[in-house]
Amino acid sequence: MSNQEQSVSFYQSAEKIYARDVKGRYARMRVIAVYALLGLYYVTPWLTWNGHPLVLFDLPHRRFHVLGLTLVPQDFYLLTAMLMMAAFTLFFFTTLAGRLWCGFACPQTVWTEAFMWIERWTEGDRYARMKLDRGSWTSEKVLRKGAKHLLWAVFALYTGLTFVSFFVPARELFPAAFHFQLSGWALFWSVFYGFATWGNAGFLREQVCKYMCPYARFQSAMFDKDTLIIAYDEQRGEPRKSVAKKAGKTAGDCIDCSICVQVCPTGIDIRNGLQYECIACAACVDACNDVMDSVGKPRGLIHYTSQRHDTEGKFHIFRPRAIGYGIIWMLVVTGFAVLVLLRSPINFDVVRDRKQLYRELADGRVENVYAVKLSNKDALAHRYVLNASFVGEHGEDAEVELDPSEFEVGGGEHVSVTVTARAEDPHGGVSKLRFVVQATDAEKHHDDHVATFLAPASVD
């Protein structure tokens, strides 16, 4: 037994992946997805609805403008419903189409694709970049690397500013940024998010998918034999040309060109079977189809398929798991739509002042004091009229005067108003007083609340 000590390294630097550019149907779909999603991200903060940003999370004023709705903290249940809807949407479409989200719509994929476009434009395609990295530092290398990182930095900083513009109006944020007048927290988050984009999309790339994203780890729990995956047809492709030549056998359709590996953004070989690193971007499908066209072979050596399709030759879309996820997804979406439609545009509450029971006035009336709280969830300001009447057998026996009886509440604002209720000849003891609030210019802004009214027994 040798006594020689051996050092073992538990960390190995990730080998840089030089993804090759690819053309084809799925590549065009990714380009469309990138333009659509980035366009939605960068344009949305500039859009307005009724004078307010289309999407704005106004944290200082605790107002959230989303697609024409003005949400307040009391609408937190809608956020819960939205998260549930997003989760079941992911589960449902993952069961049907596998990692379609990862390959075409994930922010990491979208921004990495954009950064790779800049990289190819400044440094060239795969072999040009490999040659540039292996070469010594020349003026050309400095120029190309410098141009790449400069464009990356500008794009990342603009991305960071756009992210902050979902919390600060873009029409205020960008002029302030161009004049170097950003506030502390806006500056911090713009730089932080820009730096995160620059690091994730420019350097980490596939490592985010492999080691940081939890979705790659638990996705198999949502897969079944009918889930759509990308697979290599071994029966048709094997033995590969290089192996068959050495063994003296008839070669399969795979010519062992390894282009499917060269175009893969995560650097895997799809011919080794389904792997958790595969993000289903279908770059290998486009590349292999192009090779098959050039050698006169049928397309589809690498293709979208499912385990059941490979064995039985058919896709089963309507199956128990997919139907179950689909029903739950539809229920959640329907429930969310119902919550939005039935959502009250105001929150109304009345609390009687507990510091004093009541006060008898010189003219014989009895006075109670209340704190009226009203939240206007609309984006527009409204003027509200407040009325009150007794509930029950004494509902018509006494008139109630409120002071004040009208007040204005701005869009998305919350007010608390001290209101005095004076009743003439009320029922003695404890009575129920119904407060009704109504906007003068919006019929749906209507609500009521019942509170107690105290009066001396001798008044009855």
N, C-alpha and C positions, 0 to 999 in steps of 0.2 A: 504494500500500500504506500503510495507516494505521500511524503510529508510536504511536498511543494504546495504553497498557498496560491490560490487563484482568486483574483478579484472579480466579483460579479457585479455588473451594473444593472440596477433595477430601472434605470431611466435611459431611454434612447431617443435622441432628437428625431422629430418627424421628418421624413424625407419629403422634400418639396415636390409637389405635383405640378407638372407642366401640361395642363389640359389642352388638348388639340381642338381647334375650331372645327365645327361640324355643320353641315347643311342638311336639310331634310324637313319632313312634315312636322315632326315633333320639335325640331329646333325653331321653326317658324312659330309654333304654338307658344314656346317659351318666350320668344321675342315679343309676341303680342301680349302675353301675361305680364312681362316686365314693364312694357310701356303703359299698359292699363293700370297696373297696381301702383307704379311710381307716379304716374300722372294723377291718380286718385289721391295719393299721399301728398304730393306737392301742390296740387290745385285746391283741395278742399279747404284749407285755412283761409283762402282768399274769397270764397263764396259766401254770400250773405242771404238771409231770409228775414224779411220784415225789419230790416235795419240791423240785424244781429248776425254774427258769423254763423255759418251753417253748422259748424262743430266747434265749440269752445267750452273748455272746462275752467270756468272762472272760480278758482279756489278761494281767493280773498273774499269774494261776495257769496260764496257757496251756491253758485248757480251753474248749471250745466246745460248749454244749448246744444241739442242734438237733433238734426234734421227737422227743424221747426218746433221742436218741443223744448220747453225750458223746465229742467228738472231741478228739484231742490233736495236737500238731505232726506226729507220725508219720503222721497221716491226711491229709496235705496232698494226696495223690493224689486223694482224694475231692473236694477243692475244685476241682482241675483238671477232674475229670469233670463237676462241676456247672457250671463255666464253659462247657465244651464243649456240654453239654446246653442251656444257656441260649442260646448262640450259634446252634446248629442249630435250636432252636425258633424263634428270630427269623427265620432264613433261610427255614425251611419255611413259616411262616404269612405272611411277607411275600410270598413267591412266590404263595401262594393268595389272600390277602386284602389285599395292598398294605399301606398304612400304618394298619392297624387298631390296632396297638399305640399309635401316636402319637395317634390320635383318641380312644381310650377308656381306655387303661391307663397311658400314660406318666406318671411322677410330675409332670413339668412341667405336663401337661394337667390332671391330677387336682387339684393344688393351685391352679392358676390358676382352674379352675372354682369351687372353694370360695371363693377370694378374690373372684371376680366376684359370687358370691351375696351376700357381705357388702357389696360395693360397691353392688349394686342395692338392697339392703335399706336402706342408709343414704342413698344419693344418688339413687335412682330409676333408671329405665331410660334408654335411649340419649339421648333428647332432653332429659330432665331433667338428665343429667350434663353434656351439652354446654352447656346454658344455665347451669348452675351454674359451670362452668369459665370461661365467657366473662364472667360477671357480676363485679361488684366484691365486695370482701370485706365481707360483712355478718355479723351475728351468726348468721344461719341457715347461711351458708356455713361459718363457723368451726365451728359445732356439728356439721354434717354431715361435714365433712372430719375434724374431730377424732374423732368417733365411729368413722368408718371406720378411721382409722389406729390408734386404740386397740384396736379389735377385731382388726385385722390383727396388731398387736404381740402381743396376748395369744395369739391362735391360733398365730402363728409361734413364740413362746417355748414354748408347750406342745408344738409340733412338735419343737423343738430338744431339749427335755427327754425327749420320747419317743424320739428318736434315740439319746440318750446312755443311755437305759434298756435298750437292746440290749447295752450293755457294762457297765452297773452295774444291779443289780436294782432294778426300779421301786419296790418296796416300801421300799427304802432311799433311793433318789434323791429321790422326790417329797417325803417328809417333810423331808428335809434342805433341799430347795429352798424349801419353804414357811417354814422357820425360818431361811433365809438362811445355811445352813451348808454349802453346796456346796464341795467341794475345788477346787483351782485348775484342773486339767485338765477336770473335769466342768463347771465354770462356763464355762470358755472355749468348749468345744465346744457347750454348750447355747446360748450367746449367738451363737456363730459360725453354727451351723446354722439357728438361728431367724432371724438377720439374712439369711442366704442365701435362706431361704424367703420372707421378707418382700420382698426385692429381686427375686427371680426371678418369683414369682407375683403380686406387687403392681405392679411397674414394668416389668421387662424383658419378661415374657410372651412375645409372639410373636417377639421378637428372639432369644430363646434358641433357638427352633425354626429361625429363618432363618439366624442367623450363628454360633451356638455349638454346636449339635448336629451331629455328623458323620453321623448316620444319614440326614439329609435329602440329604446329598451323594452317598452311595454306594448309596442305595436303588435307583437306576435299574439298577444292575448285577444286581439280583435280579428285576427286572420282565421280563415277556415279554408276548406278545400276549393271554395269557389271565389276567393278573393283574387282580384286582378293583380298579377305580378309580372315582372320582366324576367324571362328565362331563356336559356340557351338550349336549343334542340340537340341533345347529345346523339340521339339515334341518327339524325341526319348529318351532323357535323363530324362525328368521330368515326375512325381515327383521323386526327388532323394530318395535314399534308406532310409535315416534317416527321411525325411519328410513323406514318404509313410508309414513307420512303425508306426509313431505316429498317422497318420490319418486313418490307416487301409485300405490303398489303394494299388493297385498293383504298385510296384516300376518300374521306368524307368531304362534305362541302366546305368545311372550315380550312382555309389556306394558312392559318396560323400567322396572320399578319400583325396581330396584337393591336390593331387600330381601335378595337372596342375598349381596350385598356387605356390607350392613349387619350381618348376623348372623355373618359370617366372623370368627373370632378372630385370623386373620393378615392380614385386610384385603385379600384378593385377589378378583379377579372371575373366577369359575370359567368364565364364558362366553368367556374368552380362551384356554381350553385348559388342559390339565394343567400345573401348575407345582410346582416343588419345595417351595414354601411351603405347599402344601395338606397338611393333616394328616389328611384323610379323616374328619373328625368328623361329617360329614353334616348340619351345621346348615343349609347351603344347601338340602339336599334337603327337609328339613322345612319350611323357609320357603317354598320354591317350590311345594311341594304344597299348602300352605295358601292361597297366592295363586291357584293353579289351581282350587281348590275354590270360591273366592269369585267367580271370573269364569266358572265353568261349563266349564272346560277339563279334559281328562284329566290325571291326575297323571303324574309321571315325566319332566317336561321336564329336570330335573336328577335324576340317578339313579345308582345303583351299576351299573356295567357293566364291560366289557372291550373291548379293541380288536377282538378276534375276534368278540365278540358283536355289536358294531355292524356288522360287515361280513357275518357269516354267520348271525347271529340265534341263536347257541347258545353255551353255556359249555362249555369243555373243562377239567374239573377234573383228570382223570387224564391227564397229559402227561409226557414224559420228565423235564423239570426237576423238576416237583412230585414225581413218583415217586422220583427220585433223592434229593432232599432228605428225602422222607418215610422212605425206607429207612435213610438215614444217621441221621436223627433217632431212629427206632425202635431202631436198633442202639446208639446212644449211651445212650438211656434204659434199654434192657435191660441194657447193660453197667454202668451206674451202679447199677441195682437189684441186679445180681449182686454187684458190689463191696460194697454195703452188707450183703447177706445173708451173704456169705462173709467179711466183715470179722471178724478175730479180736478178742475183747473185751479181750485183753491183749497187751502187747509184752514179750517175755522174752529176756534176753541174759545170758550168763555169760562172764566174762573172767578168766583165771588171772592172779594177781599175778606180774608179771615181775620184781619186785625180788628175789625169792628163788626158788630152784629147788624145794626141798622141805626138810622137817625130819623127822629121825628121833626118835621119842619113846622114852622109857625102856622102855616095854612092848613095843617092837618095831614099833609101827605107824608109818606114814609119813603126814605131814601136808602138804597143799597148801592154799593160800589163794586164794579166788576173790572177785571182785566180781560179785554177782548184781544185775542191774538189771531192774526190773519196773514196767510202766506199767499201771495199772488204767483202762481206757477206759470202764468202767461208771460210772453216776452214783451207785451205792451202794458202800459200803465192803465189802471181803471179806477173809476170813482165808485165807491160802495155806499149803499144806504142801509142803515141798521134799524130794524124794528123789533119790538118785543110785545108779547101778550101772554097772559096767564093761561095755563093749561088745566083742564079739568072742569069741575062744576062751577068754579068761580072765574072761568075764562073771559066772560063778558061783563063781569061786575065792576072791573076797575080799568081805568085807562093808564097807560104807562108812557112816561116821557123819558127819552134818552138824551143825554148830553155828553159828548157830541153824538149826532145821529148820522153824520156823513163824514167820510174821510177818503183820501186817495192813497193808493198803494202802487208803487212803481213796478215795472216788469221784473219778475223774479225776486221781488223784495219781500221781507217779512217785517210786519209792524206789530207793536203791542200798544194798545190804546186804553187808557183808563176811562171807563164809561160809567156815568151815574144814571141809575134807573130810579125814577120817582113815580110812585103809584098813589092814586087817590082812592081811598076806601078799599084797601086790599083785604084779602082774607087773613085773619089773624093766625099767627104761628108760622109754620113752614109751608110755602107754596112753590109750585113749579112755574118757572118763567121761561118761555121759549123765545130765543133770540133768532132772528132771521136776517141774513145778509144777502144783498142782491146788488150786482153791478148795474150801473145805469145804462151801460152800453154793450153788455154781453149777457145774453139770457142764460148761458150755461154756468156763469159764475154765480151760483146760488147754493146756499147751504144753511143749515139751522143747527142749533145746539140748545139743550135744556139745562138750566141752572136753577139753584134754589133762591128763593126770595123770603127774607125774614121780616116779620112785622109783629108788633106787640099784640097780645091776645085781646086787649081791651079795645082795639080798633074795630074788631069784627062786630 
